[in-house]
Amino acid sequence: MVSRGPRALRCFLRGLGLSLSKPYLAIALWLIQLMLAAALILPIGNQLHALLDRSPSGAKMVAVPDYSWWETVRRVHPDVLGNFPEIATGLLSPEGIPWSKLPGMLGVGATAFSLAILAIVLHAFALGGTLGALREPSSSLVTFGREGMRRMPAFLVFTFAAWGAAFAAYQWIYVGSGVALRSRVRDLHTEQAALAVTGLRLLALALALAVIKLLADSVRTVWVARPDLPPVSRFLFGIGGAVARPLRLFGILGMYAVTTLGLYLIWLVLDPSAGGEARLALGPLIITQQVFVFVRLLIKIGYYAGISEALTRAPSPEYSYVAAETPAPAEPSAT
Amino acid sequence: MSAAKVRVLALALCAGAAAAGLLAQGFPPPIASYQITCRLDAEKKALEANEVLTWKNTTARPAATLRFHLYLNAFQNTLSTFWRESGGDHRDGALPESWGSVEVTRMTGPDGADLLPALRFIAPDDGNPNDRTVAEVILPRPVQPGETISVALDFAAKLPRVSVRTGYKDDFFMVAQWFPKIGVLEEGGWNCHQFHAQSEFFSDFGNYDVSIDVPARYKGRVGATGERVEERETSAGRVLYRFRQAAVHDFAWTADPSYLVLEDTFREAGLGDVRLHLYLQPEHADQAQRYFGAAKAALSGYGRILGAYPYPTLSIVDPPWGAHGAGGMEYPTLITGGTAWSDPRSVLRPEGVTVHEAGHQFFYGLLASNEFEEAWLDEGFNTYMCDRVLKAVYGANHVDLDVFGLHFPLGIDIHYPLDANLRYFDVADWDVLASDSWKFRNRRSYGGQVYSKTALTLATLERLLGTPMMDKALRLYADRWRFRHPKTRDFIACVNDATGADWTWFFDRTFFSSGIVDYAMAQADSVPAKAPLGLFEKDGKLSPEPPAALARARGYDSVVTVIRRGDVAMPVDVLLRFEGDRVYRSHWDGEARWKRFRVTSGPRLIEAVVDPDEKILLDADETNNGSQPEPDLRAATRWTTRAVFWVQNMIDFMTVAW
């Protein structure tokens, strides 16, 4: 029996191949992220230099952070970090983080929140550029910019809507279930049972987020692929594309998640920044970090290319986009 | 001789023999002794009990009344002083709406007089008419100085869902502060405070003989203060346990059919043998040795400095999931621990709690200070000693990250004692440490002051005195006040006696002050020396030419200014390190607001540090204690690089997705 369409692994690998063939896409994303990070880090870096450069503590902290120093800085300079650490750890807690914590953000936390808004806008631009450039056989950075600007209004709407849905899922599924189950979880007989309940809540959240993401990515992909259709049809075709190929899309997303997690695992095990200068000098460390970021972005572009492949490569008579590039090679005849 | 006289004589002989036996063990004569028989209704979470209190008036004044603590009534309703002060929130989060109470149903005094009609509730601390945690009874005739009386009571107790030390969770019971308990009569009157949200307890030493009747499913899984002297089946489906302990001032017990009951023995030359009983939750079975190891570390570490633990047993209770409010608590010869299923070995959670609570056997158990009025004498002193033991046995603790309930070590050291007590600095000037427990601004201030400020104060004192002298003072305090009720002034007297100097100033500036200590390096400059300019005497005349010896500039001119930013002065050292490993060290009494050091035409200054040996652990901002003229960019650059990297990843995570 011959497979009629690309399966998840094939789509993902083909997407990775496309990503590697257009490295400027990853470079563009890398520059965007670096720019955003720099805006956030500049005040932190200056503060660190002001506190450490002439301090005898500095020499002790090249390799490892000093707990007492860190806590003292948090206390003495509350305007720098605000409640950002509490918010970050609250996100990882079984209870989640209530919205009432957000107004307490100062300094880095508030800047991060503002930059997150900017990041969403840039993300919409970058996704338009990426998906547009991926569809053209001979594209360039110019294509990326042009397509990004061209798709931006619609992609902004999709991205904000997806973010809104993701926040709602977090609030209603994770935080809401945590509040509703709090006393029941305490009544459980063992801590392991309580952890299992948290695991189920997380699983439900992850599933909801994955569905939101795949729907959004499907709509974006079809939006780029079917410019011939009116907007409402494009949107509905995008939804239909995700509904029609759930396993394949979940498969690609799963491979993307596993590959990225594997990459992080390798990073955490090797931990190039540990040990201070004893392991890596500053220059090689920065290069290693940025290479890691770049590889991760290549995989990310690969994911979007894979999704694009899955939704548009195998034509479906009803709605799928027929690839404009060279026709697919003929299937070998079955004998 | 009549039969009655023979019985009285026999009882007197027995009592005399028992007293002689106790004294031989170094135990004091009892003041408040209890004989209690109780029956647990595990389904109704209730106790029916009778109690015989034998109490001696050790003051020089007659006692016309008796005062009793009825602690369980703190959980009776939301009008109690405890509920009002806690705001419905305590050690295990929001307090459950599960009510507890204790009701005295019979009280007879000496000569069989019915005292119940004369029983009334009082609120000596806040006048709250709805608080039922202290009761006073007027006696038909006063108890004379030196006289001993017996009072018999029947009482019924209802246990709350455990949230603050005592109560139940499913089949688990931690039964503490459960019986009517007499206050402490002092020369100035009764010391019998209400149950507060921020305080613990205070009572006299005595002998306890307690029988506990539980359903048969608890067989072998009942632990309590003291030694178990009896186990027998009573009526159908029930088991009775009897525990006895002399020379203690409270009694608590626990029962849980799920317990794994394990035993071990602490044995060290000069400190005697102690049987350790561990009542462990099955899901923590792999942490048994962590509990035992920590208990042994405490008995050894405290015992070597303060003298041997005098009782034959120590029981450790591991509360189940959902009953953390029962954890981290001390009772005579019984403590409750606390751990999590996924606690990494490098994170000393069960060890820290166990050493701390076992340490309370000394600071609380033996040195029975008033926890209502001078909580630092037990919690703070114990935190100080606990930090010493943990540091000596385990080294540093480590920061862990709680990820959805699972704990992961982060590889960041928490050093004892400073890092472990940083919470003091958040509340440094909120309260004077020497305050009644319930009068602190809030629980955060209570914790930061009572536990952490005291620990840092004593650790600072240790660094100023030297460890051997500090140990000498502690031992003197322990020997002088064992089985008694010491006060802060008694400890200060011990320090003064041990050192032969008056250290009252130190305690005035720490225990009795809310002032902050903060020394800072305001200036540390080192610039190439310049040739002198101006007019100089030469051959009796003024000339623009400097003398040959001064004409050429040599070395560096260095200026260092140390300032006292805090209100509280402490003696500090100042260290100046110059090129060529030349070091200048000066001692400053720290009283003035600033002190300047100048070195002209010397070697280049590399570093200037105030308190270089980190003796003054109360210094609120250690980050400003030193300065070096030449900046070293490495640490900041490296951490900035790390921050950029992880923010890039965070941005990617945020945009990966939606």
Boltz contact constraints between the chains, C-beta under 6 A:
constraints:
  - contact:
      token1: [A, 33]
      token2: [B, 648]
      max_distance: 6.0
  - contact:
      token1: [A, 33]
      token2: [B, 651]
      max_distance: 6.0
  - contact:
      token1: [A, 36]
      token2: [B, 651]
      max_distance: 6.0
  - contact:
      token1: [A, 37]
      token2: [B, 644]
      max_distance: 6.0
  - contact:
      token1: [A, 37]
      token2: [B, 647]
      max_distance: 6.0
  - contact:
      token1: [A, 37]
      token2: [B, 648]
      max_distance: 6.0
  - contact:
      token1: [A, 40]
      token2: [B, 647]
      max_distance: 6.0
  - contact:
      token1: [A, 41]
      token2: [B, 643]
      max_distance: 6.0
  - contact:
      token1: [A, 41]
      token2: [B, 644]
      max_distance: 6.0
  - contact:
      token1: [A, 41]
      token2: [B, 647]
      max_distance: 6.0
  - contact:
      token1: [A, 44]
      token2: [B, 643]
      max_distance: 6.0
  - contact:
      token1: [A, 45]
      token2: [B, 640]
      max_distance: 6.0
  - contact:
      token1: [A, 48]
      token2: [B, 636]
      max_distance: 6.0
  - contact:
      token1: [A, 48]
      token2: [B, 639]
      max_distance: 6.0
  - contact:
      token1: [A, 48]
      token2: [B, 640]
      max_distance: 6.0
  - contact:
      token1: [A, 49]
      token2: [B, 636]
      max_distance: 6.0
  - contact:
      token1: [A, 52]
      token2: [B, 635]
      max_distance: 6.0
  - contact:
      token1: [A, 52]
      token2: [B, 636]
      max_distance: 6.0
  - contact:
      token1: [A, 53]
      token2: [B, 631]
      max_distance: 6.0
  - contact:
      token1: [A, 53]
      token2: [B, 633]
      max_distance: 6.0
  - contact:
      token1: [A, 53]
      token2: [B, 636]
      max_distance: 6.0
  - contact:
      token1: [A, 54]
      token2: [B, 627]
      max_distance: 6.0
  - contact:
      token1: [A, 54]
      token2: [B, 628]
      max_distance: 6.0
  - contact:
      token1: [A, 54]
      token2: [B, 631]
      max_distance: 6.0
  - contact:
      token1: [A, 56]
      token2: [B, 607]
      max_distance: 6.0
  - contact:
      token1: [A, 56]
      token2: [B, 609]
      max_distance: 6.0
  - contact:
      token1: [A, 56]
      token2: [B, 626]
      max_distance: 6.0
  - contact:
      token1: [A, 58]
      token2: [B, 632]
      max_distance: 6.0
  - contact:
      token1: [A, 58]
      token2: [B, 635]
      max_distance: 6.0
  - contact:
      token1: [A, 61]
      token2: [B, 635]
      max_distance: 6.0
  - contact:
      token1: [A, 62]
      token2: [B, 634]
      max_distance: 6.0
  - contact:
      token1: [A, 62]
      token2: [B, 635]
      max_distance: 6.0
  - contact:
      token1: [A, 62]
      token2: [B, 638]
      max_distance: 6.0
  - contact:
      token1: [A, 65]
      token2: [B, 412]
      max_distance: 6.0
  - contact:
      token1: [A, 67]
      token2: [B, 412]
      max_distance: 6.0
  - contact:
      token1: [A, 67]
      token2: [B, 414]
      max_distance: 6.0
  - contact:
      token1: [A, 67]
      token2: [B, 419]
      max_distance: 6.0
  - contact:
      token1: [A, 68]
      token2: [B, 418]
      max_distance: 6.0
  - contact:
      token1: [A, 68]
      token2: [B, 419]
      max_distance: 6.0
  - contact:
      token1: [A, 69]
      token2: [B, 623]
      max_distance: 6.0
  - contact:
      token1: [A, 71]
      token2: [B, 422]
      max_distance: 6.0
  - contact:
      token1: [A, 72]
      token2: [B, 621]
      max_distance: 6.0
  - contact:
      token1: [A, 72]
      token2: [B, 623]
      max_distance: 6.0
  - contact:
      token1: [A, 75]
      token2: [B, 425]
      max_distance: 6.0
  - contact:
      token1: [A, 76]
      token2: [B, 621]
      max_distance: 6.0
  - contact:
      token1: [A, 92]
      token2: [B, 403]
      max_distance: 6.0
  - contact:
      token1: [A, 94]
      token2: [B, 404]
      max_distance: 6.0
  - contact:
      token1: [A, 94]
      token2: [B, 405]
      max_distance: 6.0
  - contact:
      token1: [A, 119]
      token2: [B, 651]
      max_distance: 6.0
  - contact:
      token1: [A, 119]
      token2: [B, 655]
      max_distance: 6.0
  - contact:
      token1: [A, 123]
      token2: [B, 655]
      max_distance: 6.0
  - contact:
      token1: [A, 162]
      token2: [B, 658]
      max_distance: 6.0
  - contact:
      token1: [A, 163]
      token2: [B, 658]
      max_distance: 6.0
  - contact:
      token1: [A, 166]
      token2: [B, 658]
      max_distance: 6.0
  - contact:
      token1: [A, 186]
      token2: [B, 322]
      max_distance: 6.0
  - contact:
      token1: [A, 190]
      token2: [B, 283]
      max_distance: 6.0
  - contact:
      token1: [A, 190]
      token2: [B, 321]
      max_distance: 6.0
  - contact:
      token1: [A, 191]
      token2: [B, 321]
      max_distance: 6.0
  - contact:
      token1: [A, 191]
      token2: [B, 341]
      max_distance: 6.0
  - contact:
      token1: [A, 192]
      token2: [B, 283]
      max_distance: 6.0
  - contact:
      token1: [A, 192]
      token2: [B, 341]
      max_distance: 6.0
  - contact:
      token1: [A, 195]
      token2: [B, 405]
      max_distance: 6.0
  - contact:
      token1: [A, 198]
      token2: [B, 404]
      max_distance: 6.0
  - contact:
      token1: [A, 198]
      token2: [B, 405]
      max_distance: 6.0
  - contact:
      token1: [A, 212]
      token2: [B, 658]
      max_distance: 6.0
  - contact:
      token1: [A, 213]
      token2: [B, 657]
      max_distance: 6.0
  - contact:
      token1: [A, 213]
      token2: [B, 658]
      max_distance: 6.0
  - contact:
      token1: [A, 273]
      token2: [B, 642]
      max_distance: 6.0
  - contact:
      token1: [A, 286]
      token2: [B, 641]
      max_distance: 6.0
  - contact:
      token1: [A, 289]
      token2: [B, 645]
      max_distance: 6.0
  - contact:
      token1: [A, 293]
      token2: [B, 648]
      max_distance: 6.0
